[in-house]
Amino acid sequence: MTLHDIRTKVEAGRRLSFDDGLFLEEHADLFTLGELANVVRERKNGNVAYYNVNTHLNATNVCVYRCVFCAFRADLKSEKGYVMPDEQILHRAEEAQARGATELHIVGGLHHQLPYEWYLNVVRIIHQHYPRLHLKAYTAVEWDWFARLTGRPTKDILQEFKDAGLGSLPGGGAEIFHPEVRDIICEHKADTDSWLRIHREAHQLGLRSNATMLYGHIEKPLHRVDHLCKLRELQDETGGFQTLIPLAFHPDNTKLGADHKIQKASGIMD
C-alpha cells in the first residue's frame, strides 16, 4: 500500500478501510490528510461550511461517576458542587437568546439525588419560555442514566423529551469506543453498544445528533480508527449524525493526566 493508492481510492469515491486509516495515521502529513478530506467534503457538501451560535448550560456538576479524565465533576458535599434552580436556568437561556444564540447545549453531571423529572423540567421550562432556541440536550451517558433511574426504555424517554422541546443530541460520552481504552477511562458509564443504540434510537425518532472522539490520552491509532469506523457504520445505517467533534484531552486536574503524566494534546495526534 502507498499514499498514491489511497489518493486514487479517495478520488474515485471508494471507501477507505480500517487498514487504510492506520496507514494514513503513520504515513500521511497533516496537509495531505486535509487535502484528501476536503476532496470528500466538497463532493458531499460543495464548497460550503456550516456553523451555529450556541451557549452551554451545565445545570449541575454533581456526578455519581468518577471518570478519570474528568475535571468537571464534583461530589455531592463538595464546595464546588452546585445545582441551578429554575430561575438561574431560565436566566442563562435569556442571556443566550439576547446574545444571538440559536442553540442551547445542555449537559451536566449525573446527580444521584435528583429525580428524572428534574432533568425533563430543564428542557420543558426553557422550551416554554424561549421556544426559538434549539435545545440540544444530554449525552447518551445521561440518557442511559435516565433509563436506570426510571426503569424505562431509552427510546420512550427520548420521545418524552422530544415532546417537551428536545431538538437534538450532543455527541459527548463517546470518548473512545474500544474496550481496551474505554474500560480504563470510564468503566462504569454507558458502554459502546449503549452509546450507539441510543443515538440510533434518536435518529429513528427524527432527532439528529453529533458525535465526539476524545483523543490525546492513552489511546493508540488503532483505537481512533476503530472509533471512526463504528461511527461510520451507524451513519451508513441512519444518516443521523450532523458532525464529528474531535475533543483534545486536557490533562490538568485529572487523575488520568496525573497517573500517566500526559501532556496537553494538539491537533496533530502522535
Backbone as a ProteinNet text record, in pm:
[ID]
protein_1_A
[PRIMARY]
MTLHDIRTKVEAGRRLSFDDGLFLEEHADLFTLGELANVVRERKNGNVAYYNVNTHLNATNVCVYRCVFCAFRADLKSEKGYVMPDEQILHRAEEAQARGATELHIVGGLHHQLPYEWYLNVVRIIHQHYPRLHLKAYTAVEWDWFARLTGRPTKDILQEFKDAGLGSLPGGGAEIFHPEVRDIICEHKADTDSWLRIHREAHQLGLRSNATMLYGHIEKPLHRVDHLCKLRELQDETGGFQTLIPLAFHPDNTKLGADHKIQKASGIMD
[TERTIARY]
84.4	0	88.1	47.8	117.9	17.4	69.8	-16.6	-87.2	-18	-79.5	-201.6	-192.1	-305.8	-427.6	-402.8	-513	-570	-483	-531	-618.8	-579.6	-658.1	-796.2	-802.1	-931	-1019.7	-960.6	-1038.7	-1093.9	-1008.8	-1051.3	-1154.1	-1152.9	-1250.3	-1379.1	-1384.5	-1504.3	-1519.5	-1409.4	-1414.1	-1387.6	-1448.2	-1439.3	-1304.2	-1248.1	-1124.1	-1151.9	-1058.6	-1073.8	-1005.6	-1024.1	-954.7	-803.5	-751.9	-607.6	-561.2	-644.4	-611.5	-598.3	-687.9	-682.1	-554.5	-512.6	-387.5	-268	-271.8	-163.4	-154.3	-268.1	-268.5	-216.5	-251.2	-200.5	-48.4	9.9	155.3	231.2	171.9	249.6	205.7	86.8	38.4	60.4	108.7	121.9	-13.7	-20.7	-148.4	-204.8	-117.8	-165.8	-224.6	-160.8	-215.5	-349.6	-360.1	-487.9	-596.5	-561.7	-658	-701.1	-605.7	-637.7	-733.2	-703.5	-788.1	-927.3	-929.6	-1058.4	-1142.7	-1078.6	-1152.6	-1210.9	-1142.3	-1197.4	-1333.1	-1337.2	-1461.2	-1566.1	-1521.4	-1614.6	-1683.9	-1607.2	-1666.7	-1754.7	-1717.9	-1801.5	-1938.4	-1939.7	-2064.7	-2143.6	-2074.1	-2142.8	-2115.8	-2031.6	-1990.7	-1893.9	-1863	-1767.1	-1841.9	-1907.9	-1991.8	-1957.4	-1951.7	-1933.4	-2050.3	-2083	-2197.2	-2153.4	-2221.5	-2197.3	-2324.8	-2330.4	-2438.9	-2380.3	-2460.9	-2418.6	-2488.7	-2410.1	-2475.2	-2411.1	-2479	-2431.5	-2447.8	-2349.9	-2357.4	-2430.6	-2511.5	-2577.7	-2545.4	-2472.1	-2440.2	-2515.2	-2635.1	-2725	-2682.4	-2598	-2535.8	-2402.7	-2308.9	-2181.3	-2162.8	-2263	-2256.9	-2277.9	-2187.8	-2193	-2158.8	-2238.6	-2218.2	-2097	-2059.7	-1945.9	-1816.9	-1705.5	-1573.7	-1478.3	-1513.5	-1427.7	-1291.7	-1185	-1052	-1002.3	-1070.9	-1028.6	-1102.2	-1196.2	-1286.4	-1235.9	-1237	-1203	-1325.2	-1442	-1564.4	-1646.5	-1656	-1747.6	-1714.2	-1816.1	-1798.5	-1878	-1832.2	-1907.7	-2025.3	-2120.2	-2242.8	-2214.8	-2121	-2093.5	-1971.9	-1922.1	-1806.8	-1844.8	-1750.5	-1775.1	-1800	-1743.2	-1761.5	-1885.6	-1955.4	-2075.2	-2191.4	-2275.6	-2389.7	-2505.1	-2623.7	-2743.7	-2815.5	-2838.2	-2904.4	-3054.7	-3113.3	-3259.5	-3320.2	-3451.4	-3519.6	-3491.2	-3488.6	-3468.2	-3332.5	-3231.4	-3098.6	-3090.7	-3154.2	-3157.1	-3224	-3337.7	-3408.2	-3329.6	-3256.9	-3174.2	-3062.8	-3002.6	-2897.9	-2955.3	-3075.1	-3138.9	-3170.4	-3216.4	-3245.8	-3119.5	-3010.1	-2882.5	-2838.3	-2853.3	-2811.8	-2889.4	-3019.5	-3101.9	-3070.2	-3045.9	-3014.6	-2882.5	-2789.3	-2659.8	-2663.7	-2778.7	-2792.3	-2772.9	-2764.8	-2752.5	-2880	-2861.9	-2976.5	-2993.3	-2895	-2897.6	-2845.8	-2905.9	-2858.9	-2810.9	-2686.1	-2622.3	-2629.8	-2714.4	-2745.6	-2687.6	-2590.3	-2532.4	-2499.4	-2448.6	-2411.8	-2377.5	-2369.5	-2339.4	-2461.2	-2436.9	-2543.3	-2565	-2650.2	-2674.5	-2764	-2710.8	-2783	-2895.9	-2914.2	-3027.1	-3131.7	-3112.5	-3213.3	-3298.9	-3430.2	-3516.7	-3512.3	-3557.9	-3568.6	-3645.8	-3750.7	-3836.3	-3760	-3656.3	-3578	-3510.3	-3452.7	-3385.3	-3485.8	-3601.5	-3706.8	-3755	-3765.8	-3813.4	-3720.2	-3589.1	-3492.7	-3528.7	-3551.2	-3586.4	-3724.4	-3819.3	-3956.9	-3968.7	-3909	-3927.9	-3852.8	-3737.5	-3665.6	-3745	-3797	-3874.2	-4001	-4064	-4185.8	-4158.4	-4046.4	-4017.1	-3939.5	-3858.8	-3775.3	-3785.7	-3900.6	-3924.9	-3839.2	-3779.9	-3694.9	-3558	-3517.8	-3388.7	-3398.5	-3307.7	-3297	-3228.7	-3287.7	-3234.2	-3165.5	-3034.2	-2951.7	-2910.9	-2970.4	-2960.5	-2923.8	-2833.6	-2799	-2730.4	-2617.7	-2540.3	-2600.6	-2551.9	-2600.7	-2575.9	-2471.1	-2444.7	-2557.1	-2606.3	-2717.8	-2847.8	-2873.8	-2994.4	-2989.1	-2872.5	-2856.6	-2885.8	-2842.6	-2869	-3018.8	-3086.5	-3231.5	-3304	-3257.6	-3318	-3296.1	-3179.4	-3152.2	-3240.9	-3261.6	-3345.7	-3491.2	-3539.4	-3683.1	-3719.8	-3623.2	-3655.3	-3729.9	-3722.9	-3794.5	-3697.6	-3744.8	-3659.6	-3614.6	-3491.7	-3440	-3518.2	-3569.4	-3643.9	-3771.3	-3837.2	-3955.9	-3920.3	-3806.6	-3762.2	-3726	-3658	-3624.2	-3750.6	-3851.7	-3976.9	-4042.4	-4038.6	-4098.1	-4026.4	-3895.5	-3818.6	-3843.4	-3855.8	-3885.4	-4017.8	-4116.5	-4246.2	-4236.1	-4136.7	-4118.3	-4033.7	-3973.8	-3896.3	-3756.1	-3714.2	-3580.5	-3567.1	-3454.4	-3433.7	-3329.2	-3225.9	-3119.6	-3035.2	-2938.1	-2849.2	-2706.2	-2633.2	-2490	-2415.8	-2289.1	-2214.3	-2127.7	-2136.7	-2049	-2070.2	-1974.5	-1981.7	-1927.2	-1893.5	-1837.6	-1695.2	-1617.7	-1478	-1401.7	-1365.3	-1307.7	-1388	-1435.2	-1522.5	-1451.1	-1326.8	-1258.7	-1248.5	-1285.3	-1285.5	-1148.7	-1040.8	-907.7	-884.6	-949.1	-935	-1055.3	-1174.4	-1296.8	-1306.3	-1265.5	-1273.8	-1180.7	-1083.3	-990.1	-1035.6	-1077.1	-1103.2	-1245.8	-1341.3	-1479.8	-1552.6	-1506.1	-1551.4	-1696.2	-1751.8	-1884.3	-1998.4	-1968.4	-2079.3	-2116.5	-2215.1	-2270.5	-2161.2	-2175.1	-2073.2	-2096.2	-2009.2	-2013.6	-2146.2	-2191.3	-2316.7	-2433.5	-2434	-2541.6	-2535.7	-2415.8	-2400	-2453.7	-2412.2	-2454.6	-2604.7	-2656.7	-2800.5	-2884.2	-2844.4	-2921.4	-2921.6	-2808.1	-2805.9	-2887.6	-2884.8	-2968.8	-3116.1	-3156	-3295.7	-3333.8	-3243.3	-3271.4	-3292.7	-3207.2	-3220	-3352.7	-3392.3	-3519.6	-3639.3	-3623.7	-3730.9	-3725.3	-3630.1	-3618.7	-3530.9	-3459.6	-3366.7	-3227.4	-3167.5	-3027.9	-2935.9	-2809.9	-2715.2	-2575.1	-2487.5	-2345.2	-2271.6	-2143.4	-2058.2	-1923.2	-1860.3	-1729.9	-1628.8	-1502.1	-1394	-1291.8	-1264.2	-1166.8	-1029.9	-936.5	-805.1	-694.4	-576.6	-459.4	-435.6	-480.4	-457.4	-384.2	-450	-380.8	-416.5	-502	-544.2	-431.4	-438.4	-342.9	-415.7	-338.2	-401.9	-511	-488.3	-589.2	-720.2	-713.6	-834.9	-911.6	-838.2	-903.9	-970.3	-900.1	-956.8	-1076.8	-1067.8	-1181.9	-1302.7	-1279.3	-1385.8	-1454.7	-1375.8	-1431.5	-1509.1	-1459.4	-1529.5	-1665.6	-1673.6	-1801.7	-1902.2	-1855.7	-1944.6	-1990.5	-1899.6	-1934.1	-2039.8	-2029.5	-2127.6	-2267.5	-2276.8	-2408.7	-2459.2	-2369	-2410	-2460.3	-2397.4	-2445.8	-2589.5	-2618.5	-2749.3	-2857.4	-2826.3	-2930.8	-2916	-2793.7	-2771.2	-2800.2	-2803.2	-2849.3	-2744.9	-2616.5	-2513.3	-2495.9	-2484.4	-2462.6	-2315.2	-2237.9	-2096.6	-2018.5	-1888.1	-1795	-1707.8	-1698.3	-1616	-1500.5	-1375.6	-1261.1	-1228.1	-1225.1	-1200.7	-1061.6	-976.5	-842.7	-851	-785.7	-784.4	-703.8	-764.2	-695.8	-657.7	-529.9	-489.5	-490.7	-494.3	-485.3	-599.3	-564.7	-661.5	-741.4	-683.8	-748.1	-657.5	-719.2	-642.2	-569.9	-635.3	-573.5	-445.6	-452.1	-333.6	-221.4	-255.3	-153.2	-90.8	-174.5	-124.2	-33.8	-65	9.3	101.5	109.2	197.2	174.4	48.6	9.1	20.6	79	86.9	-34.9	-66.6	-183.3	-170.6	-278.9	-279	-290.3	-245.1	-260.5	-346.5	-364.2	-440.4	-364.8	-235.3	-153.9	-136.6	-199.7	-203.1	-84.9	-10.1	103.5	59.2
-119.4	0	124.6	224.7	352.4	465.4	584.1	700.3	728.3	697.3	714.7	623.9	500.4	407.9	464.9	522.5	578.6	701.9	784.1	902.2	859.5	754.4	704.8	659.1	591.1	546.9	666.1	765.8	883.4	955	976.4	1049.1	971.5	838.8	755.9	738.9	795.1	784.1	649.8	576.3	445.7	462.5	378.6	388.4	339.2	413.4	371.5	268.6	176.1	68	103.2	14.8	28.3	32.8	-57.2	-60.4	67.3	121.1	249.4	358.3	356.9	455.9	446.7	325.4	308.1	353.6	326.4	370.1	523.1	589	734.9	791.3	729.2	773	772.4	672.4	654.5	730.4	746.6	794.7	929.8	975.7	1098.9	1218.5	1328.5	1451.4	1521.4	1620.9	1687.7	1755.1	1812.4	1882.6	1785	1668.5	1567.6	1516.7	1490.6	1447.4	1551.6	1677.6	1784.8	1793.6	1777.2	1783	1670.7	1547.4	1434	1446.8	1491.9	1510	1615.5	1718.9	1825.1	1777.4	1684.9	1626.7	1562.1	1485.3	1417.5	1519	1617.3	1719.5	1792.8	1837	1911.5	1821.6	1693.8	1600.6	1586.2	1585.4	1566.6	1695.8	1806	1928.9	2051	2037.8	2157	2239.4	2356.4	2442.2	2528.4	2459.3	2525.9	2471.9	2560.3	2519.8	2572.1	2501.4	2537.9	2557.2	2644.7	2662.7	2714.6	2705.2	2773.1	2847.7	2931.2	3009.5	2949.8	2894.4	2831.9	2873.6	2840.7	2862.6	2731.8	2701.7	2580.2	2608.4	2513.1	2517.6	2388.2	2400.2	2285.5	2304.8	2248.4	2280.8	2220.8	2118.4	2066.2	2002.2	2006.5	1937.7	1821.2	1794.3	1680.2	1552.7	1455.4	1337.3	1211.2	1109.5	981.9	908.5	936	868	943	870.4	927.6	897.4	941	917.9	984	909	956.2	1070.8	1098.1	1207.7	1337.9	1335.6	1448.2	1542.5	1673.8	1777.4	1862.5	1820.5	1899.2	1854.4	1725.2	1668.4	1713.8	1700.7	1729.6	1628.8	1601.2	1517.1	1595.5	1522.3	1582.7	1690.1	1665.5	1759.3	1848.7	1846.2	1929.8	2077.4	2163.2	2307	2356.3	2289.1	2334.9	2273.9	2183.7	2125	2223.5	2216	2307.6	2242.1	2294.4	2261.9	2393.8	2425.4	2551.2	2541.7	2641.7	2647.9	2689.7	2675.6	2709.4	2853.3	2944.6	3086.4	3108.7	3041.9	3058	2993.9	2879.7	2812.9	2902.5	2961.3	3049.2	3176.5	3225.1	3344.1	3316	3197	3161.1	3150.9	3096.1	3087.2	3226.3	3314	3451.2	3521.6	3505	3564.5	3511.3	3381.7	3320.9	3379.7	3387.3	3441.4	3588.2	3664.7	3806.7	3827.9	3733.7	3745.4	3692.1	3645.6	3597.8	3449.2	3374.2	3229.1	3170.1	3067.1	2996.5	2858.7	2818	2683.8	2685.8	2604.4	2583.9	2439.2	2424.3	2292.5	2256	2158.8	2128.9	1992.6	1994	1871.1	1895.7	1795.3	1815.4	1685.2	1689.2	1570.3	1481.7	1358.8	1264.5	1267.7	1358.6	1383.9	1273.5	1193.7	1074.4	1103.6	1230.4	1264.5	1350.6	1374.1	1446.3	1346.2	1364.3	1271.2	1296.1	1197.9	1209	1333.3	1364.9	1478.6	1610.5	1620.7	1744.4	1770.1	1666.3	1680.8	1713.2	1646.4	1675.7	1818.3	1866	2001.5	2107	2080.4	2175.7	2204.2	2099.3	2115.3	2178.4	2132.6	2180.2	2330.8	2379.6	2521.2	2612.7	2568.8	2652	2660.3	2547.2	2547.8	2631.4	2626.3	2703.5	2853.4	2896.2	3038.4	3093.3	3008.1	3053.6	2953.2	2944.3	2840.4	2855	2972.1	2988.5	2923.6	2895.1	2830.1	2681.3	2634	2490	2427.6	2322.5	2259.6	2127.9	2131.5	2012.2	1963.9	1853.3	1822.1	1676.6	1660.7	1535.6	1434.2	1387.8	1288	1149.7	1054.1	916.6	861.8	907.9	864.3	909.5	1030.9	1080.5	1007.2	978	902.8	763.6	703	573	585.3	696.2	720.4	737.6	809.4	827.7	692.3	603.1	470.4	393.4	410.4	344.2	401.5	533.2	597.1	551.5	535	512.1	367.8	287.4	152.2	148.4	258.5	268.8	258	218.4	214.7	355.7	367.2	499.4	559.7	477.1	532.8	602.1	547.1	611.8	743.8	743.8	865.8	973.8	935.5	1030.9	1093.7	1011.8	1063.1	1161.5	1132.1	1222.7	1356.6	1353.9	1477.9	1551.7	1477.8	1542.5	1616.9	1555.1	1619.4	1744.5	1746.7	1860.8	1971.9	1946.6	2051.4	2014.6	1891.7	1848.4	1854.5	1912.3	1925.3	1833.4	1800.2	1712	1667.7	1579.2	1527.7	1573.4	1612.1	1636.3	1503.5	1510.3	1387.3	1338.3	1400.6	1365	1223.8	1177.3	1044.9	935	967.8	865.7	829.7	931.4	915.1	831.9	708.2	610.9	482.4	427.5	311.9	181.1	168.9	39.6	2.7	-121.7	-160	-155	-170.1	-161.5	-26.7	76.4	211.4	248.2	221	263.9	203.7	78	12.3	74.5	152.6	219.1	360.8	435.2	578	606.9	515.9	539.8	408	322.8	184	166.3	259.3	236.7	297.4	393.8	459.3	386.5	438.1	370.7	315.7	189.6	127.7	164.3	112.3	147.6	108	-14.3	-59.7	29.5	70.1	156.9	292.8	349.2	480.7	476.5	376.3	366.5	338.7	253.6	223.1	348.1	427.2	546.9	646.7	663.4	754.5	696.9	565.9	504.6	532.1	515.2	539	685.1	776.9	918.4	945.2	888.9	908.5	851.6	737.4	676.7	763.3	844.7	935.4	1069.8	1083.6	1208.1	1311.6	1271.6	1361.5	1344.4	1451.9	1448	1449.6	1411.4	1414.6	1440.2	1474.1	1488	1366.3	1358.4	1252.6	1313.7	1258.2	1308.2	1194.3	1233.1	1138.5	1212	1157.7	1216.3	1156.8	1241.2	1191.9	1259.3	1197.3	1257.5	1211.2	1090.9	1038.3	905.4	793.8	664.7	585.1	641.3	567.8	564.2	466.9	449.2	469.8	479.8	498.9	396.6	270.4	168.5	194.6	254	283.1	399.7	497.8	611.1	567.5	486.4	441.4	351.2	264.9	180.2	265.5	371	462.2	523.9	572.5	636.3	536.3	413.4	311.8	279.1	271.8	243	356.3	479.2	592.1	589.2	554.6	549.7	442.1	328.8	221.8	268.2	340.6	388.8	498.2	582.4	685.1	621.7	513.7	441	394	352	295.2	401.5	514.3	611.7	747.4	787	921.4	1032	998.2	1094.1	1182.2	1156.2	1240.4	1368.7	1479	1608.2	1640.8	1606.8	1642.6	1556.4	1546.9	1480.4	1586.6	1581.5	1677.3	1603.7	1621.2	1564.6	1653.5	1594.5	1668.9	1635.8	1736.3	1715.2	1699.1	1597.2	1573.4	1681.7	1737.4	1836.2	1768.1	1741.3	1659.4	1730.4	1863.7	1936.6	1898.4	1873.3	1843.9	1716	1622.5	1493	1382	1275.1	1159.6	1092.5	1086.1	1023.4	1096.1	1229.6	1306.8	1289.8	1287.2	1273.3	1134.5	1031.1	893.9	860.4	915.3	880	991.8	1099.2	1212.9	1257.6	1281.4	1316.1	1466	1505.5	1645.5	1683	1812.1	1859	1821.8	1767.5	1723.2	1841.7	1820.7	1920.9	1860.5	1935.4	1884.2	1778.8	1764.2	1663	1546.9	1433.4	1322.1	1228.6	1199.1	1107.3	962.4
0	0	0	-78.2	-82.4	-64.5	-38.8	-27.2	-159.9	-269.7	-401.7	-416.1	-364.9	-372.5	-299.9	-183.6	-105.9	-175.2	-229.9	-302.3	-419.9	-488.4	-601.6	-556.3	-442.2	-387.8	-352.9	-287.1	-247.7	-370.9	-468.4	-587.7	-668.9	-655.5	-727.2	-648.1	-527	-445.4	-378.1	-361.9	-296.5	-147.6	-68.5	77.7	129	224.8	287.3	396.1	414.6	511	642.7	740.9	869	846.7	763.9	736.6	666.5	577.8	514.4	619.7	716.9	823.1	902.8	936.9	1010.3	926.4	797.5	709.8	707.4	696.6	695.3	827	939.9	1070.2	1071.9	1008.6	1016.8	909.6	790.5	676.5	619.9	650	587.3	679	621.4	699.7	707.2	795.6	822.4	698.2	613.9	494.9	393	377.9	287	336	466.6	523.8	498.8	520.4	498.5	353.4	263.5	120.8	80.7	125.4	90.6	153.5	278.2	345.3	274	223.9	156.5	23.6	-42.7	-164.3	-134.8	-26	11.8	58.8	137.2	187.8	73.5	-23.4	-134.6	-221.4	-231.1	-306.9	-240.2	-107.8	-34.2	-18.5	10.9	53.5	-32.3	-134.2	-207.4	-124.3	-171.4	-100.6	1.4	95.9	194.3	332.2	430.1	569.5	651.8	758.8	841.2	986.2	1055.4	1197.5	1261.2	1392.3	1463.6	1582.5	1642.5	1759.1	1880.5	1972.9	2087.4	2219.6	2325.6	2461.3	2537.3	2622.5	2703.2	2833.8	2874.1	3003.6	3077.3	3185.9	3271.7	3402.8	3411.3	3521.5	3655.2	3652.1	3774	3738.1	3831.6	3810.7	3907.9	3990.4	4081.6	3999.8	4016.9	3930.7	4008.8	3986	4052.7	3996.5	3870.8	3809.6	3837.9	3827.1	3855.8	3740.1	3622.6	3506	3528.7	3501.6	3538.3	3450.9	3339.6	3252.5	3283.6	3379.4	3400.7	3509	3477.4	3575.4	3609.7	3562.6	3579.3	3699.7	3721.8	3820.8	3962.6	4048.8	4191	4271.8	4392.9	4484.6	4541.7	4596.3	4647	4751.4	4841.7	4950.4	4923.3	4801.4	4766.5	4762.4	4800.3	4796.2	4654.2	4557	4418.4	4352.3	4421.4	4365.3	4363.3	4260.7	4251.3	4175.7	4197	4120	4093	3966.1	3932.6	3958.5	4022.8	4033.5	3899.2	3887.5	3761.8	3718.9	3816	3782.8	3716.8	3767.3	3708.6	3571.4	3555.5	3425.3	3321.5	3355.9	3262	3235.2	3335.5	3315.3	3214.8	3225.4	3129.1	2987.9	2975.6	2844.4	2789.8	2877.7	2836.6	2787.8	2860.7	2819.9	2684.3	2664.5	2538.3	2421.1	2435.7	2327.5	2302.4	2408.5	2393.7	2320.8	2333.6	2265.8	2123	2080	1943.1	1925.5	2034.1	2022.3	1962.9	1882.6	1825	1886.5	1967.7	2023.8	2166.7	2251.6	2387.4	2398.3	2440.3	2454.7	2602.6	2636.4	2775.8	2814.7	2903.5	2957.9	3105.2	3173.1	3312.3	3380.1	3513.1	3589.2	3607.9	3650.8	3681.4	3832	3873	4015.9	4070.2	4162.9	4207.1	4305.4	4345.3	4432.1	4361.6	4231.8	4154.4	4077.5	4077.5	4005	3854.9	3782.3	3636.8	3595.5	3667.5	3632.3	3635.7	3717.9	3723.4	3588.8	3530.8	3401.5	3291.1	3294.5	3196.7	3211.4	3333.3	3359.1	3300.3	3301.3	3243.7	3097.8	3021.2	2879.8	2865.1	2943.5	2929.2	2955.5	3066.4	3100.4	3003.4	2955.7	2858	2729	2683	2559	2572.5	2687.8	2709.2	2708.3	2766.5	2777.4	2657.1	2593.1	2480.8	2365.8	2303.1	2202.2	2077.4	2055.2	1936.9	1953.6	2076.7	2099.5	2066.1	1984.2	1959.2	2080.6	2135.6	2256.6	2220.5	2229	2207.9	2346.5	2390.6	2532.8	2561.1	2655.2	2722.1	2629.8	2676.6	2603.1	2622.7	2545.3	2558	2698	2763.6	2900.8	2992.7	2971.2	3051.4	3019.3	2892.3	2856.6	2919.2	2920.9	2986.6	3136.5	3197.4	3339	3364.7	3274.9	3290.8	3286.9	3199.9	3191.9	3322	3381.3	3509.5	3619.8	3617	3718.8	3710.9	3589.9	3569.4	3541.2	3495.1	3451.7	3320.4	3244.2	3117.2	2999.8	2881.4	2762.3	2723.6	2678.2	2640.3	2523.7	2434.3	2320.9	2368.2	2468.9	2524.6	2591.5	2660.9	2729.3	2628.1	2522.5	2416.4	2357	2335.3	2280.1	2376.1	2505.5	2603	2603.8	2596.5	2591.3	2460.2	2351.2	2222.5	2230.1	2292.4	2310.1	2396.6	2486.2	2576.2	2514.9	2395.7	2330.7	2290.1	2315	2273.5	2121.9	2073.7	1930.8	1873	1950.3	1902.5	2021.4	1993.8	2098.1	2072.5	2178.1	2164.8	2149.9	2118.8	2089.9	2202.4	2319.9	2430	2480.1	2559.8	2618.5	2530.8	2405.7	2316.8	2360.1	2396.9	2440.6	2337.6	2373	2279.8	2295.2	2184.4	2190.3	2225.6	2185.1	2201.3	2348.7	2386.4	2528.1	2594.7	2518.1	2578.1	2643.8	2590.6	2644.8	2730.4	2678.7	2748.6	2888.3	2903.3	3033	3135.9	3090.2	3181	3213.3	3111.6	3134.2	3181.2	3156	3200.7	3213.7	3303.4	3306.9	3349.6	3426.2	3482.9	3401.6	3314.5	3246.5	3117.9	3047	2929.4	2838.7	2801.3	2717.2	2570.9	2485.9	2343.9	2279.6	2305.9	2244.7	2287.9	2414.9	2463.5	2396.8	2384.3	2320.8	2177.4	2102.7	1963.3	1953.2	2040.3	2037.2	2064.9	2161.8	2197.7	2082.2	2016.1	1901.3	1785.6	1768.6	1665.6	1695.1	1821.1	1858.5	1837	1871.5	1848.5	1700.5	1617.2	1472	1421.3	1475.5	1433.5	1470.1	1575.5	1617.3	1544.8	1451	1377.3	1445.1	1548.9	1618.4	1560.2	1518.8	1474.4	1596.2	1573.9	1685.2	1633.6	1726.3	1697	1751	1719.6	1772.7	1809.1	1911.8	1954.7	1959.4	1970.6	1998.7	2085.4	2203	2294.5	2263.5	2221.8	2181.1	2261.8	2256.6	2318.5	2461	2496.1	2632.7	2620.9	2650.3	2644.9	2520.1	2434.9	2315.6	2212.7	2123.3	2014.4	1881.5	1770.7	1640.2	1608.4	1642.7	1610.2	1682.6	1804.6	1878.9	1814.7	1764.6	1698.8	1568.4	1490.5	1363	1387.7	1486.4	1522.7	1560	1636.2	1678.8	1557	1463.6	1345	1259.4	1250.4	1170.9	1231.6	1364.1	1428.6	1404.6	1411.4	1382.4	1236.7	1147.6	1005.4	978.1	1047.5	1029.8	1069.4	1180.8	1222.3	1128.2	1081	984.9	855.7	813.2	695.3	716.4	839.8	871.5	884.3	949.3	983	915.4	883.8	830.1	929	1059	1158.8	1223.2	1199	1258.4	1177.8	1248.8	1183.9	1171	1272.4	1269.4	1366.6	1342.1	1433.4	1498.2	1630.7	1703.5	1770.1	1720.7	1791.3	1911.8	2030.7	2154.1	2206.9	2215.9	2271.1	2422.9	2475.5	2619.2	2690.1	2795.2	2878.9	3010.5	3032.3	3146.8	3281.6	3282.1	3408.5	3502.5	3627.4	3733.4	3709.4	3635.1	3614.3	3666	3712.3	3759.7	3644.3	3527.6	3411.6	3371.8	3368.6	3332.7	3431.8	3560.9	3664.5	3663.2	3652.7	3659.2	3541.1	3424.6	3303	3255.1	3334.6	3300.4	3156.1	3122.7	2986.9	2966.4	2854	2816.5	2733.9	2731.7	2656.4	2508.6	2453.5	2314.4	2219.2	2097.3	1992.1	1882	1774.4	1660.7	1583.4	1609	1543.2	1641.2	1612	1706.4	1680.4	1785	1772.8	1789.7
[MASK]
++++++++++++++++++++++++++++++++++++++++++++++++++++++++++++++++++++++++++++++++++++++++++++++++++++++++++++++++++++++++++++++++++++++++++++++++++++++++++++++++++++++++++++++++++++++++++++++++++++++++++++++++++++++++++++++++++++++++++++++++++++++++++++++++++++++++++++++

